[in-house]
Amino acid sequence: MTTHTEWLNGPEDVVFAWAELQMGGDRTGQIRLLLKEESAKETDSNNYSIFVVASELEQRLLITRVNKDEGDMLRNSTRVAVHSYQSLLESLRSTDCVFWQKQSVNIFCQSDIYCSAAFCLAIMQMMHAVRTKAFKARCRCLIMVPSPEFVRPLMNALDLICPKEKFTQVNIPQLDFEAELPISCVESSGFVDYVVEKATEAINRRKTVIIFCTKSTAYRIFRNLPQHLPQENCLWNEVAHADFIAKMCLPAFNTEEAVVLFMTESYHVPLFFNYACHIFIEGLKDTPAWNRSRIVYGKQVLTTYEAECMLSYWYQCHPGTALTITDRTLVKRTPRRLVDHKQSWGFLADLALHFTEFRVPTLATCFMTRPNVLQTVMTHFALMGFLHGKSGELYRPFTVSEDAEKLAKILVLMDHDFHLAWFVCMGMRLPDASVNARCAIMRIGALAMCNFGAVNKPFFSQNSRSRLRYQGAVDALVLKLQGHASMPRHLYGHGLPWVTLMIWHLAQKLYPGIRTGELQDMLAEWTDVPMCVLDMAQCAQVSNIVSALETHYGIQSATQALHLTDADCENIQRAMVAAWMHKTMMIEHDGQKSQVIDVAVADMAERRLAPGIGEILQPNWVLNSPGTRRDLAFFVALHVQVEDNGQHSYNNSVVLPMKLVGSWRGPCGDTFLDCAPYRGPDDP
């Protein structure tokens, strides 16, 4: 094993290395020790160092934290850049990338324990740059992992892409930990009540609490918190809330404000949050998994690696910070890889578009562990017309390079969600689509990317309880939209994408700060539309994605009125049918009751399905509306969740018109119902 100093100063032009991070400790402190020593040795302005973290949220918070800390070594070094894997991937693929101009580039990567598509692709893109000699001179790449078992996929990729290069193990600086503080344990059944009690005490003392939990648990806690706590003080660790988290959890040291931070997303690189007095760990996480041919979200017990990431936040805090965990037994295995389920489509599509000198299956199996997933997705691609078959294999991109390049860019913008990227791509290619239809397609894609979070769920969950109440809310919304946006009235009952599109469009016209990023408040309430509260941070995040898409396609229309005709909406729905067929469900009515059937399951076996919280697409409302029949309707469910009682709830749904479903044909002339069902794997 070599030292990190020997690794940095070795004579080789290119060296790939890995190092093991200390578990259950202040990981950021260990990484900063390494960067501090490396930065102290830099005297040449042509040396350039990059610190890579897993997500855009962590990137933005780390940069903010550094800028607030005058003594931070990252702030004192102008040659250390902080990237997420997504931004690193975009930089590596840019023709004017600064990396290519420097004499020496040192890249320090915090491993992504979930093996996201961006992580896998960025690592392979670095290897590909070495293979094609894109780097002009010395390149050092160090990947820091929680244990040696995370190195094997990296070695497999390096052996395939750069067979002459090998991974070297490097010893990095170690930290001396203080004695561990006592940890309290609570029964899982009493977790919510306990958190509400202790969080209320902290709120009254104007302190910060950090809660690692699932989204449903966060919602239950949120509903029971003191009424005097402003809703703006409850934050979720989503990239849309990054600026507000930075403002409220990384404040100047002469301010204190009660904050409840729900950690329901990623948490690889912990940061020190001022005034944190209590950390709670539920022991569960919302995890996507294959469930009878569909990706379904459900609660999974934490793995030891996930728990160690959470504990790292505790090690960063003041000695008096309390820690409470539930009595659940952790799972001793690596977390499921995103490229094996949720991001498998986007990962494989990106490989097909960028690594054309390799067979897609060969390269994919460096990181994908399940051959049946690979086969399922490749078959899926053929049915949709993305890949064409040749000699029994599927590997060739779907069409000419111009379209392929556009899709490749959209994939990165959409966090490698292939179905959303394909929806935008297919919609923008329709020859008779108007400018308004194209604008709406980009916005629906961006809203779906942000889980339609621009509008607070109470607007939908409260109004969906009564058809009359919902119609009243729609009447008020249509009145407010006059002169700004419009669409056929029946679409307000055809799903979240249509309603959210109208609300977001009006919001970004009424609040210019959404487009400029100068938000004063996180929430805005429309008193003239019942229960309608906007999440301004989410609206701004959608605006960022829309701006990127409009730039990509050369369309500038964010501030113009959006009036959609029947023909416009039919074109949008045509793109939905083509892109989202494998997420289709069916409503049948036998004269007495309605039944929801999952069309994506090949045998259409019974699955208990019901609308989720905030879902406005209610079976009895949809039947016999335009585009459906009295006894039959098709719709797409972009999100499916399995509940504690075993029931599956669907959300973010939209109706598919019967006419378009019936007229759709695949590349080989197959019908929609021939292609929509397919046999996929089940996760263990």
N, C-alpha and C positions, 0 to 999 in steps of 0.2 A: 504494500500500500504506500502510495506516494503522498507527500504533503501538498497542500494547496499552493504553497509558494513554488515548489519544484514544478508543479503542473503548469503554473502561469508562466514561469521563466524558462521552460524547456525549449530545445532548439527546433522542435517540430513546427511545421506551418499550421497544422490542424490537429487538435486533440479533443476528443469527446470523453467526458468523465462523469462519474456519478459519486454522490456522497450521501451518507445516511444522516438524517436529521435526528436530533434527540427527541424521543417520544415523551409526551406529557410535560413539556416545558415551554419556555418562552422561545418559540421558534423564530420569531422575528428578530429577537435579540441575537440569536446565533447567526442568522443570515447577515445581520448588520455588522457583527464582528468581522465576518469574512469580507464584506464589502469595504469596511473601514480599512482593513489591512491592505486590501488590493488597491483602494483609492489612494492611500498614502504613498504607494510606489509609483503612481502615475506622474510623470513629469512632461510627457509629450502630448501636445494637443491632438495628435493623430491617434491617440489611444481612446477607445470608446467602450464604455461598459453599459450593459443592459441588465436590469433586474426584472424578471418576468413573473407575474402572479397569475392566478387561474382566471379570474373574472374581471370584467370592466368595473364592477362596483368596488372590488378590492383595489384595483389600480387607482381609481379616483379618490378613494378615501386615504390611501397611503400617500399619494401626492399632497393632498390637503393637510394631512398630519405633518408631513415633512415641512411644508411651507409655514406651518404655525410654530414649529420648533426651531428656534434660532440655532440651537446647538447640535442639530441633527447632521450627521456626516453626509447624508445624501444631499442635503441643502447646500453644504459647503463644497460639494464637488459638482462642477458644471458638466462633467462628462459621464454622469450616471443617469440613464433614462429609465423610467418605469413603464413597462408595457403589460397589457393583458395578452393572453395567447391569441385572442382575436386580432388585436392591433398589431402584434408581432407578425402574424400571418399576412395581414394586409401590407405591412412594410416590406416583408421579404419578397412579396410579389409585385412591388412597385418598381418601376424602371428607374426612378430617381431616389431609391432608398439610400439613406446616409451610410448604412453599413458598408456598402460597396466602395465608398470613397476613402475609408479610413485605413491606416496601415495596420492597426491591431484592433480587433473586436473581441471583447470578453462577455459572454452571455451566461448569466446565472438564473437558472429556471427553478421555480418552486413547483414541484410535481403536482399534477392534478390527479387526486386519488380516484376521481370518477371517470377518468379517461374520456374526456369530452372530445368531440370532433375537432374543435379548434386546437386543443392541446396536441392530439395525435398528428394533425395536419401540419401544425407549425414545426414540430420536431422533425417530421419527414421533409418539410420544405427546407429546413436548415441543412439536412443531410443532402438533399438534392442540389442545393447551392454549392456545397463542397464538391459533389460529383461533377457538376458542370463548370466548376472553377469560377463561380460568380464572385466569391470573396477574392479580393486582390492580394491579401497577405495573410498575416497570422490570424487564426480564429481559435478561440477557446470556448467550449460550451460545457458548462457544469450543470447537471440536473440533480436536484436535491430531493431525495425520496424518503418516505417514512420507514421503509424496510427494503431489504434486497429483492424481495419477490416482485416489486414494482419495476425492476430493471430489465427483466427478461423480455418484455415486448419491445423495449428500446433497442436491445441488442439484436433482436430479430430484424427490426427495420434497418439498422445500420448494416448488418450482414448482407441484406438484399440490395440496398441502395448504394452503399459505399463499402464493398467487400474488403477493401484494403485497410479500412479504419477499424479500430477496436475501442471498446469502452475501458477506461482506466478508473480504478477506484481511488478516490481522494479522501484524505482525512482533513476535516475542516475544524475550526476552533470550537471548543466545548465550553459550556457555561457551568458555573457552580450554582446549584439551586439552593435556595433557603429551605429550611424544614417545611414540610407540607402543613397547611392549616387544616383544622378539623373540617370534615365534610358531614353534612346532615343528610339523612335519607328519609323519604316520605313514600307512603304507599301510592302506587300509580292511580288507584281509584280516587284518591283525595288530592291529586296534584293541582287541579284547577282551583279548588277552594283554598288550598294552602298558598298558592301563588297570589291569588287575589288579596288574601289577608296581608301577606308580607309586602306585596307591592304597594298596597294602600298605605302601609306604615312608611314606606320609602318615599312615596309621593308627598305625603304630609311633611316630610323632612326635606323636600326638594332635591331628591337624589335620583340616580339613574338605576334602573334594573334591566338586566339582559335575560331574555327568555328564549331558550332553544326548544322549539316545539313544532308540531304540525300546524298547518293552516287552520284546520277545524278547531284545534285546541286554542290557537291564538284568537279565533273569533269568539269562543266561549269566554275566555279571559277578558277580552275587550268589552264584551257586553256587560260584565259584572264589575268593571272598574268604577271608581267613584265618578259620579256625574260631573263634579266640579273640575275634573281633569280635562282640559281641552283636547278635542279629538286630534288636533295637530301635533300633540305631544306623544301620540302613539305612532311609532314608525316601524316599517318593515324593511328588512335589509334587501331591498330591491334597488336596481341601478337608478330607477326613476327617483328614489328618495335620497340619493347620494348627497345632494347639496344640503338637504334638510338635516340629514344625519350629521354631516360635517359641522353644520351651524349649531346644532343642539347638543351633540355628544362630544364634539371636539372644541368646546368654547374657550374663550379667554379665561384665565384662572380667577378672575374676579367676578364671575357670573355663575349662578347655579339655577337650574330649571329642572323640574320633574320631567323625566323622560322614561317611557316604556319602549324598549327596543325588542321587537319580535324577530328572532333569527330563524326564519323558515326556509331560507335559500342556502347558498354556499357560504362557507366560513373557513377557507384555507389559511389565510394570513391574518392572524389576530392583531388588533390595534388596541392601544390603551385608551379607554374612554374615561374622561374626567368624571369624578363623583359617582362612579358605579359602586353600589353598596351591596348588591345581591345578584347572583347569577343562578338561574334555574335551568335544569336539564331534564326534559321529559323522558328521554330514552327512546323516542320514536321519531321517524322522519317520513315525509311524503316521498314515495319512491315510485317511478314508472317501471312497469314490468309487463312482459307479454302475458296476456290472459285470453286464451281462445281466439287467436288471430288478431288481437287488437292490443294496443298499448293502453293499459289501465293503471291509474294511480291508486296507491293504497299505502296504508301505514306499515312500516317495517321497523323492527327493532334495530337500533344502532349497531354498527360494527365497532370493533375496538378502535379502529383508525379514526372513525368519525368522532367517537367520544374523546379521543386524544386531541383532536383539533379543537373541540369545544373547551376542553380543560386548559388549553393554551391561553384562552382569553382570561381565565382565572389567574394564571401565573403572571399575566401582564398587569393585573390590578393592584391596588393598595393592599397592604397586609390585612386590613380589617374587612375586606370584601368577603361576604358569606357565599357559600356554595351549597345548593340543594339539588340532589338527584333523586330519581325514582328507584324503586327496587327491582327494575327489570334487569335480566341477565343479558349482557352484550353478546353479540355474535362474533365469533373469532374467525373471520374471513375478510378478504378484501371486498370493498363495496362493488355492487354491480356496475359494469362499464356502460356509459351512455352510448358508446358506439355499438353495443350489443342490443340496444332496444330503442330508446327515444330518438337518438341521433344516427341510427344505422343508415337510414335513407340518405340523409345529407352527407354523411361521411363517405359512403360509396359513390354518390353522385359527384362529389368533389374529386375523388380519386380518378373517376372516369374522365373528368374534364381537364385535370392538371397533370396527371402522371401517365401520359399516353404511351410511354415506352414500356410500361409494365402491364401485365394482366391484372385487372382489378381484384379478382379473388385472391391472387397470390400476395399482393400488397396488403389487402384488407386483413388477412389472417395474422399479420404481425400483431394487430391489436384486438381484433374480434376473436372471441373464444368459442362462438357457437356457429358451426357450419349451417345448421338449419335456418338460422336467422339470415345468413348470407344468401342462401338459396331462395328463401321467401321474398326478400327485398329485390333480388335480381329478377325474379319472376314478376313481381309487382311492377318494376321498371318497364319490362317488355310489354305488359298489358297496357301501360299508360303511354307507350310510344317513346319513352326516354332513351332506352337502349335497344339496339337492333341485334338480332342473333346471327351468328355465322359459325358454321361447323360445330354446332351444338353448344357454343359458348355465347355469353352475353357480355360485350365489352365496349362497343362502339358508341360514342355520343350520338344523341338523337338527330342532330341536324347540322347545318353549316356553322362555321366557327363564330360568325357574328352573334348568332343566338346563343351559342354555347358560352361565349364570353360574358354575355349579359346575365345568363343564369348563374354563372360562377360568382359574379359580383353580388347578386341578390342572395345567394346561399350564405355568404359571409354576413351580410346585413341582417339576415333573418336567423342568425345563430344556428345555421345549418338545419333549420326546419324545412325539409324538402317540400312537404305538402304546401306550405305557405309560399315558398319561393316559386314552386311550379304554378300555383294559382296566379301569382303576379305575372309570371313569364307567359303563361297561356293567354291570360286576359289582354296583355299588351300586344300580343301577336295577332289578335282578331282583326281582320282587315277592315271591317265596317264599324269598329268601336269608335265612338265619338271621344272628344277630349274629356268631356264630363265623365263618361264611363271609365276611361283610363285613370282619371284622377280618383274616382271612387274605388277602383280596384286596388290602387296603391295604398289608399287609406284603410281599406278593410284589411289588407295584408298587414299593415303596421299595427292596427288595433288588435288584430288576432295575435300578433307577435307579443304584445303587451297584455295578453289575456283579457282584453276588453275591460281593463281596469280604469279607464278614463272616467267612468261613471260609478259612483259607489253602489255596491250591491243592494242596499236597502231600497233604492228606487225600483228595482226589479222584484226583489223578494217580497216587498210589501204589496206592490201593485198586482203581482201575478196571483195573489190569493183570490182575487175577485175580477172577473172579466169586465164588469161594469166599472170598477175602480181603475183598471188599466186603461179602458177606453177614455175615461175622464182625464187621465194623465197624458194620453196621446193627444187629445183635443187641446190641452194646454200647451203641449210641446209644439204642435203644428202652428198654433197661433203665434208662438214666440219665434218660430222659424220663418215667418212670412217675410219675403224679400231677400232672404239669405240662402235658403235651401228648401228643396221639396223632392218628393218621390211619390209613387202610387200609394194610396192610403193603406191598402191591404198588407203591404210589406211591413208595417209597424207590428203586425202580429206574426210575422214569418221569421223572427229570430233576432238575437242580440246583435249580429253584425250590422243589420240595417238601422236599428234604433241608435246604436252607439255611433254609427257613422254620422247621422244627422246631429246628434248632440255635440260630438267632438268638433264638427265643422263650425257650428255656431259658436262654440266656446273659443276657438282660436281666432274668430273674428271679433268677439267681444272683449277678449283679453290679449292684447298684443304681446304681453310678457311671456305667453306660451311659446311664441315664435322666437323671441329674442333671448329667452332664458333668464329674464329678469323678473322672477316670481317673488312677490312679497308674501303671499299666503299659500299654504299647501292645499287648502280646500276653498271652494266657492259654492255657495248655495243659491239655487234659483227658487225664490219664494213663490214665483208664479207658475212653477211646474211641481206638482206634489212629490215630495220625497226626493227631489233631484239635487244631489250634492256632487260636485265635480272634484275629482282628485287632480289638482292642477299639476302636480309633479308627473303623474302618469300622462296627462295631456301633453306636457312638454316633451316627454320621452317619445310619444307617438309622433309629435311634430318633427323631432330630430330624424326619425326613421323616414318619415314622408319626405323631408327635405333631401335626404340622401338618395331616395328613389327618384324624386323629380329631377335631381341633378343628373342621375344616371341615365334617365330617359329624355332629358332635355325638355321637360315640361315645367312651367312655372305658373301655378294657379292657386296657391294656398289662400290668397285673400279674395279670390273671385267667388261669385255666387255659384252654388252647386244645385242645379235643377236637373233631375234625372227623369227621362221619359220612360215609357214602357219598353221601348227598343233598347235603351241604355241598360235597364235592369235585366233584360233578357240576356244581353251579352255578358253581364257580370255573372249571372246565374249559369251561363254556359261554361264559363271558366271554373266555377265551383263544381259543376258536375264532372268536368274532366280531371280536376286536381284532387278532389276529396272523395272520390268514389269508394275508397277503401275505409271510409269512416261513416258509411251510410247506415241508417236505421229506417225502419218501416213501421207505420201506424196502421193497424187493421181494426175495423169495427164490424162486429158480427150482428149488429142490430140491437145489442144489449149493452155491451161494454167495449172499450178500446184496449188494444194490446200493442205494446211496443216490442218489435223484433229486431235483433241485431243482424243486419244483412251481411256484415263482414265475416261472420262465422259461417264456414262452409256448410255445416249441417244445419244451420239456423236453430241449434239447440236452444232450449229455453234459458233465458238469462233475466233475472228480476231487474227490470229497468223502470226508473221513475225520474221526473225532473229534479235537478239539484237545487240547492239554495240560490235564488236569484235567477233561475231559468224562466224566461217568459214564454218559451215554446211549450205550451200545454196541449196534449193530444186532442182534447175535445174542442179546443179553440181552432185548431188548424184544419180539421176535416171540413170539406165542402167550401173551403175558401178558394180564391183563384189559384190555379196550379195544382189543386188536389181534387180528390173525389169524396163523395159522402162516406165511403167505406175504406179508403186507401190514401195514404200520403207517404212521401219519402222525405227524409231530412238527414242532414249531416250533423254529427255530434263531434266537435273538435276536442272535447275533453270528457273523459269518463273516469269516475272515481268509485272504488268499492268502499262501501261504508262498513262500520263495525258490525252491523247485523247481516252482512253478506249481500245486501241489496246494492245494485249498481245505479249510480245517479249520473245523468248526462247534463252537460253544460255547454255554453257557447255554441248553440245549435242554430241551424238555418234550413229552411224548407227548400227542397229541390223540385222544380215544377215537373209534373208528370210528362208533359210534352217533350221536354229536353232529355229526361231520363230515357224515354222511349226511342228518341231519335239518335242517341249517342251510339257511335260505333268505334271499336278499337282498331288498331293497325291491321288486324287480320279479319276485320268484319264482325268481330264478336259483339254481342249486345252488352248493355250496362250490367244486367243481372248475371250474365256469363262471367264478367270480369270482376265485379265488386266482391263476391265471396272468394276467399282463398284460405288455404290451410297453413297456419303459422304455428310457431312453437309456443310452448308454455314454459314460463320460468319456474324453476324448482322452488 
